[in-house]
Amino acid sequence: MASKPKNLYSCRECGASASKWSGQCQDCKGWNTLEESAAPSSSVASRFSGYAGQANAVEVQVLSEVEAACVERTHSGLDELDRVLGGGIVPGSAILIGGDPGIGKSTLLLQSLASLSQRVNALYVTGEESAQQVSMRATRLHLAVDKVQVLCEIALETILATAEKISADILVIDSIQTVFTEELQSAPGSVGQVRECAARLVRFAKRTNTTIFLVGHVTKEGAIAGPRVLEHMVDSVLYFEGDSGSRFRVIRAIKNRFGAVNELGVFAMTEKGLREVTNPSAIFLSRHEQEVPGSVVMVTREGSRPLLVEVQALVDECGQGNPKRVTVGMDQNRLAMLLAILHRHGRCSLLDQDVFVNIVGGLRVMETGGDLAVVAALLSSFKAKNIPKDWVIFGELGLSGEVRPVPNGEERLREAAKHGFKVALAPKGNIPKGGIEGLEIHPVSVLRDALEFF
């Protein structure tokens, strides 16, 4: 009878190992940092294939002499997903998709598999639903899934054996938190199980050149649940985002070894599944019938795509001693900095006012190109002065009050002109020499110059 494999408990902070779990690591004194992991085999040769029992020198290569092969990508069937992945699916890659429950992760992958299965061998492994439930969803979405193979299993060893037996080209694991390996005694979803299962799936992808999609749960803070090392193991990390009350969904890449990060794909949830939105600027703009104070349109940039986004601000007299600073869609610390710049260099104090800033459409603006638009919205609300609907504003504000240029300024201006905007307020360093046809551009270099327009 084979002996039962032993397990160790490793500290995720310092890496120290212990034979049994305890609340505190004896080395770094960190609390609740010990996690179960499989103990290494006593035989070195069994752990490393091709190891002959002694260290042998190997021949090295000069990097410039290594041929950079052009990898042919596979079209996923969804152009917005291909955009986020950098142009398509790379064979042998491991892709992690996270998002809130019910956001549409399974729907997205099922729609993609319905298209992929017509060209490659696709296997959908579900650990949370039955095959009948998956079939009911495919029927409701009117998908052609006659070649999509489904497997209801959570044992990792069975999943890998089945995928290798049928020579799967695309493997979807829905979700990684439900899969377990028999080498560990902990329950599915534990830190040790998630890390070990993900590591073996990634090795399987590289060995067999199989593309693997891993669906991951998220925590209350919105981060993917499980060990942080999970995101380091895979080649791409995608987040599927969206407000519960909105039908629009945004998929964003925060890590991609085969393309640019911060690319954005936009979908609309309909009765027939996710529909691609080819013109995202239209959904982030709520054109008011009349001009209203505190509403400004800016041009932000997500990856390679310029987007027109509406910024709304509300400045109201504080009824208590501690004014509120609330932001939705932008960093709250960034708002505090902009208020300080406005006070120091704009001679406008909002210290006794409640300030609320909202980015319309559920988009989160991470870049600094929206600084000038936020300040314009704040002043518009504070002074109850409307900003014309056909104006667009962007630019970064420095601590000394200067308006700094932002990347790809000309592309932003052309995007604004394409959507019918007539006047633009932009940094002086972003103004093209020949101008933009149909767009009147006002260059600003310091905050005082911009305040003359509000």
LOLUM-283029 format. One line per field, with one value per residue (C-alpha): x, y, z. Coordinates in Angstrom, 3 decimals, padded with zeros to 6 digits. Example, Ala and Ser with C-alpha at 12.3 -4.5 7.8 and 13.67 -1.06 7.14 Angstrom:
% LOLUM-283029
east = [012.300	013.670]
north = [-004.500	-001.060]
up = [007.800	007.140]
% end
This chain:
% LOLUM-283029
east = [000.000	001.436	002.221	000.109	001.956	002.972	002.016	003.848	002.634	004.496	004.463	003.272	005.265	008.752	008.550	009.388	008.002	006.431	005.193	001.886	-000.290	-000.092	-001.549	001.824	004.888	007.869	010.296	008.689	006.095	003.296	-000.209	-002.384	000.236	000.771	-000.837	-000.957	001.135	002.358	005.643	008.445	009.295	012.434	013.613	014.971	014.792	011.043	010.433	012.426	012.137	015.447	017.486	020.302	021.230	024.089	024.430	025.553	026.440	024.260	024.900	023.595	022.337	022.878	019.533	020.074	020.555	017.277	014.656	011.527	008.880	005.703	002.861	-000.399	-003.233	-006.668	-009.738	-011.974	-015.157	-015.511	-013.558	-013.686	-012.165	-009.470	-008.650	-008.102	-005.968	-003.719	-005.140	-006.370	-005.661	-002.057	-001.767	-000.455	-001.373	-003.105	-005.734	-007.378	-010.781	-012.205	-015.436	-018.389	-020.954	-023.485	-021.464	-021.342	-018.025	-019.565	-021.722	-018.684	-016.665	-019.583	-020.200	-016.512	-016.367	-019.383	-017.344	-014.008	-015.439	-016.153	-012.394	-010.619	-011.274	-012.889	-013.661	-015.787	-015.215	-017.873	-017.576	-020.450	-023.219	-024.565	-024.341	-028.089	-027.740	-024.980	-027.112	-030.103	-027.976	-026.678	-030.245	-031.431	-028.588	-029.243	-025.639	-024.404	-022.768	-022.999	-019.195	-018.621	-017.684	-018.679	-017.309	-018.801	-015.812	-013.799	-010.973	-007.878	-006.307	-009.482	-009.731	-006.130	-006.407	-009.611	-008.225	-005.109	-007.139	-009.322	-006.389	-008.260	-006.994	-009.090	-009.829	-012.145	-012.122	-015.229	-014.072	-010.595	-011.987	-014.013	-011.140	-009.103	-006.143	-005.891	-002.349	-003.726	-006.161	-007.646	-011.050	-011.559	-011.165	-008.493	-005.307	-003.200	-005.648	-006.059	-002.316	-001.435	-004.246	-003.413	000.280	-000.422	-002.890	-000.334	002.312	-000.194	-000.888	002.814	003.501	000.570	000.222	-003.377	-004.979	-006.578	-009.153	-009.448	-012.524	-011.756	-013.971	-013.373	-013.291	-015.441	-012.715	-012.951	-009.596	-009.330	-009.709	-006.884	-003.143	-001.607	000.812	-002.126	-001.925	001.838	001.452	-000.815	000.012	-002.985	-005.276	-008.633	-011.228	-014.886	-016.561	-019.939	-022.577	-025.408	-027.962	-026.358	-026.491	-023.004	-019.969	-016.295	-013.462	-010.012	-006.530	-004.271	-001.591	-000.821	002.413	001.302	-000.079	-000.641	-002.224	-005.137	-006.879	-010.634	-013.422	-017.043	-020.123	-023.836	-025.798	-028.924	-031.470	-029.304	-026.071	-023.251	-023.256	-020.115	-020.142	-018.029	-018.472	-018.011	-017.952	-021.679	-022.543	-020.364	-022.013	-025.473	-026.275	-028.573	-031.353	-030.316	-026.968	-026.583	-023.985	-021.314	-021.292	-018.150	-017.056	-013.430	-011.364	-009.640	-007.623	-007.929	-005.100	-005.093	-008.627	-009.640	-012.977	-015.307	-016.549	-018.842	-017.653	-020.290	-019.543	-021.745	-020.492	-022.860	-022.634	-021.524	-024.144	-021.707	-018.179	-016.474	-016.977	-017.434	-015.184	-016.858	-015.645	-017.069	-014.784	-011.647	-009.081	-010.210	-006.645	-006.460	-009.532	-007.947	-004.859	-006.949	-008.853	-005.542	-004.263	-007.536	-007.250	-003.599	-003.354	-006.991	-007.844	-011.012	-011.591	-013.984	-012.861	-016.339	-018.171	-019.240	-017.715	-019.039	-017.474	-018.907	-017.610	-020.721	-021.218	-019.388	-015.965	-012.966	-010.503	-006.973	-004.979	-004.229	-005.637	-008.975	-007.606	-008.598	-012.084	-012.707	-011.665	-013.914	-016.868	-016.221	-016.154	-019.218	-021.206	-019.824	-020.620	-023.831	-022.468	-023.136	-020.378	-021.559	-022.508	-020.198	-017.075	-014.523	-011.744	-008.660	-005.215	-003.053	-002.545	000.820	001.305	002.703	-000.468	000.802	-001.331	000.824	000.369	-000.947	-000.063	-001.784	-003.299	-003.974	-005.886	-008.067	-008.868	-009.760	-012.067	-013.856	-014.227	-015.598	-018.419	-019.430	-017.717	-016.899	-014.596	-011.708	-009.727	-006.415	-002.785	-000.647	001.784	-000.975	-002.124	-001.278	000.339	-002.303	-005.192	-008.252	-010.887	-014.188	-012.729	-011.807	-008.926	-007.973	-004.472	-003.790	-000.455	-001.369	-004.493	-005.142	-005.536	-008.125	-010.137	-010.913	-013.263	-015.311]
north = [000.000	003.349	005.714	008.823	011.936	014.312	017.968	021.036	024.442	027.307	030.954	033.136	036.078	034.649	031.141	029.286	025.730	023.941	020.383	021.497	024.570	027.270	030.733	032.498	031.885	031.185	032.906	036.211	036.284	036.922	035.902	033.554	033.290	029.504	027.705	024.026	022.774	019.429	018.303	017.738	014.148	012.725	011.678	014.618	012.677	012.132	015.856	017.037	015.112	014.537	015.096	012.558	012.979	015.405	018.995	019.199	022.387	023.206	025.324	028.878	030.998	034.578	036.355	038.151	034.782	033.350	033.438	035.291	033.125	034.794	033.082	032.750	033.838	032.244	034.449	034.013	034.902	038.182	041.166	043.011	040.010	039.739	043.428	042.897	039.784	041.705	040.475	036.963	033.817	032.615	028.782	027.407	030.490	030.537	033.263	034.156	035.922	037.409	039.223	039.525	036.699	037.001	039.550	037.277	035.395	032.025	033.610	035.296	032.080	029.978	032.419	032.349	028.527	028.272	030.048	028.404	024.873	025.193	025.430	023.792	021.109	022.847	021.435	023.259	022.004	023.145	022.603	024.849	023.870	020.676	019.869	020.473	023.994	024.812	023.421	025.502	028.661	027.835	027.261	030.536	032.393	030.585	029.358	026.650	024.327	021.078	020.734	022.075	019.252	019.629	017.884	018.138	017.392	019.007	016.452	017.927	014.587	013.512	016.863	016.720	013.079	013.781	016.901	015.020	012.054	014.138	016.444	019.607	022.832	025.126	024.244	026.309	025.740	027.236	027.875	027.368	027.674	024.472	022.282	020.164	017.829	014.619	015.518	018.018	017.318	020.816	021.619	023.021	026.787	026.916	028.809	025.672	023.956	026.994	027.537	023.894	023.322	026.502	025.610	022.157	023.555	026.126	023.408	021.331	024.294	024.813	021.099	020.371	023.817	023.982	027.354	027.388	029.862	029.955	031.582	033.094	034.367	037.835	039.158	041.937	044.390	043.272	041.421	037.817	035.478	033.153	033.668	036.616	034.232	032.991	036.145	035.682	032.122	032.898	034.787	037.152	038.492	039.923	041.630	041.621	044.668	046.367	047.910	045.654	048.176	048.697	046.412	047.386	045.275	046.186	043.676	044.997	043.434	044.228	041.740	040.417	038.794	038.825	042.345	045.724	046.082	048.368	047.524	047.789	045.723	046.835	044.591	045.065	042.327	041.437	038.604	036.803	037.180	039.660	041.982	043.841	047.647	048.995	052.661	052.810	056.624	056.644	054.750	056.893	060.121	061.031	064.002	066.274	068.062	071.218	072.330	071.624	072.833	070.371	068.307	068.184	065.847	064.720	062.446	059.637	056.775	053.073	051.112	052.012	053.442	057.076	057.367	060.294	060.233	062.547	063.827	064.997	067.043	068.321	070.965	071.714	073.630	071.413	071.119	069.621	070.353	067.698	068.198	065.024	064.025	061.244	059.874	057.194	056.120	058.004	058.003	059.910	060.991	062.492	064.598	065.868	066.922	068.720	070.625	071.759	072.908	074.755	076.514	077.475	078.383	079.073	081.160	079.139	077.444	074.511	073.647	074.238	072.419	068.813	067.555	064.621	063.452	060.729	059.202	058.368	054.843	052.929	053.530	053.957	056.601	055.657	058.174	061.831	063.266	063.997	066.459	069.608	068.253	067.416	070.916	072.422	070.330	071.398	075.083	074.729	073.237	075.643	078.739	077.235	078.090	075.816	074.568	074.275	070.784	070.920	071.514	068.836	069.236	067.230	067.796	066.932	069.401	069.710	070.776	074.124	074.878	074.026	072.160	069.314	067.503	063.961	061.044	060.812	064.277	064.533	061.221	062.502	065.682	063.759	061.487	064.567	066.068	062.778	062.904	066.436	068.527	072.061	073.485	071.829	072.998	071.125	071.463	073.666	070.802	068.626	071.066	069.795	072.316	072.039	071.963	069.698	070.401	071.458	071.805	075.099	074.403	076.670	075.864	076.358	076.144	077.087	076.710	080.472	080.454	077.673	079.389	082.291	079.996	078.919]
up = [000.000	-001.017	001.812	002.111	000.927	003.674	003.719	004.905	006.000	004.352	005.351	002.478	003.870	004.507	002.965	006.183	006.517	009.447	009.915	011.437	011.349	013.988	014.248	014.104	011.945	014.189	011.800	010.744	013.578	011.091	012.106	009.988	007.248	007.244	004.286	003.430	000.516	-000.756	000.748	-001.770	-002.567	-001.022	-004.461	-006.416	-009.670	-009.240	-008.875	-011.850	-015.097	-016.804	-013.646	-013.553	-009.906	-010.430	-011.552	-015.176	-016.999	-019.980	-023.032	-022.948	-025.838	-026.863	-026.765	-030.084	-031.795	-030.488	-033.235	-032.170	-033.769	-034.957	-033.094	-034.984	-032.726	-032.676	-033.058	-030.009	-031.887	-029.937	-031.281	-027.957	-026.160	-028.835	-028.332	-024.605	-025.227	-027.620	-030.933	-030.187	-028.180	-028.027	-028.019	-024.732	-022.717	-019.329	-018.906	-015.594	-015.672	-012.482	-011.734	-009.388	-009.262	-012.071	-014.032	-017.102	-016.965	-017.850	-020.546	-022.103	-022.230	-023.467	-026.319	-027.206	-027.061	-029.357	-032.030	-031.218	-031.256	-034.976	-035.590	-032.642	-030.023	-027.017	-023.553	-020.970	-017.412	-014.963	-011.242	-010.184	-012.602	-014.088	-017.785	-018.050	-016.649	-019.134	-021.945	-020.833	-020.930	-024.402	-025.620	-024.124	-025.856	-029.174	-029.391	-031.753	-029.227	-031.186	-031.001	-027.476	-025.102	-021.453	-018.358	-014.856	-012.634	-009.852	-009.404	-011.051	-011.951	-013.806	-015.620	-016.868	-017.929	-019.866	-021.544	-022.651	-023.865	-026.190	-027.160	-026.166	-027.760	-025.521	-021.887	-019.668	-015.897	-014.274	-011.644	-010.192	-006.632	-007.074	-008.308	-005.880	-006.056	-004.057	-002.989	-000.459	002.342	002.492	001.034	-002.495	-002.560	000.138	-000.562	-000.902	-003.247	-005.520	-005.795	-006.427	-008.950	-010.847	-010.970	-012.419	-014.954	-016.134	-016.515	-018.486	-020.783	-021.532	-022.027	-024.355	-025.987	-024.715	-024.039	-020.581	-019.281	-015.488	-013.965	-010.565	-007.777	-006.351	-002.803	-001.356	-002.341	-005.976	-006.137	-007.310	-004.353	-003.406	-003.157	-004.959	-006.622	-008.712	-010.847	-011.282	-012.571	-015.506	-018.707	-018.688	-015.979	-017.055	-014.871	-015.894	-014.355	-014.375	-012.140	-011.047	-012.267	-015.670	-018.679	-019.808	-018.968	-019.234	-019.503	-018.681	-018.884	-015.939	-016.992	-020.460	-021.552	-025.181	-025.527	-023.936	-020.503	-019.606	-022.866	-022.582	-024.119	-023.770	-023.911	-023.412	-021.620	-023.577	-023.564	-026.128	-024.184	-024.427	-027.414	-028.407	-028.230	-031.075	-030.098	-026.300	-026.168	-026.906	-023.701	-021.431	-022.648	-021.401	-023.596	-021.601	-023.408	-021.571	-020.225	-016.507	-013.991	-012.921	-016.126	-018.289	-021.085	-021.118	-023.351	-021.479	-022.898	-022.162	-023.758	-027.446	-027.445	-026.722	-024.921	-024.353	-020.770	-018.847	-015.460	-013.016	-009.906	-007.114	-004.695	-001.841	001.410	004.271	006.989	009.495	010.618	008.501	004.722	002.647	-000.239	-002.228	-005.573	-007.852	-010.668	-009.635	-006.837	-003.767	-003.014	-006.506	-005.738	-002.526	-004.488	-007.128	-004.436	-002.932	-006.362	-006.989	-003.626	-003.985	-007.668	-008.542	-005.471	-004.989	-001.658	-001.262	002.254	003.712	000.903	000.400	-002.859	-004.904	-008.191	-010.426	-013.678	-015.713	-017.043	-014.315	-015.881	-013.604	-014.787	-013.713	-015.719	-014.919	-018.156	-016.471	-013.901	-015.769	-016.538	-012.870	-011.800	-014.485	-013.260	-009.652	-010.556	-012.767	-009.893	-007.295	-009.383	-010.848	-014.290	-017.249	-019.523	-023.157	-024.292	-027.305	-025.170	-024.355	-021.759	-020.790	-019.281	-016.285	-013.439	-011.690	-008.098	-009.230	-011.175	-014.655	-017.188	-018.421	-021.761	-021.777	-024.102	-027.502	-027.323	-031.060	-031.074	-028.232	-030.128	-033.273	-031.265	-029.900	-033.373	-034.693	-032.131	-033.029	-030.345	-031.452	-028.753	-026.913	-023.896	-023.934	-022.802	-024.992	-025.594	-027.116	-029.812	-033.340	-035.678	-038.378	-035.912	-036.188	-038.825	-037.280	-033.773	-032.138	-029.754	-026.840	-025.541	-021.817	-020.029	-016.443	-014.355	-014.313	-018.115	-017.890	-015.147	-017.489	-019.431	-016.392]
% end
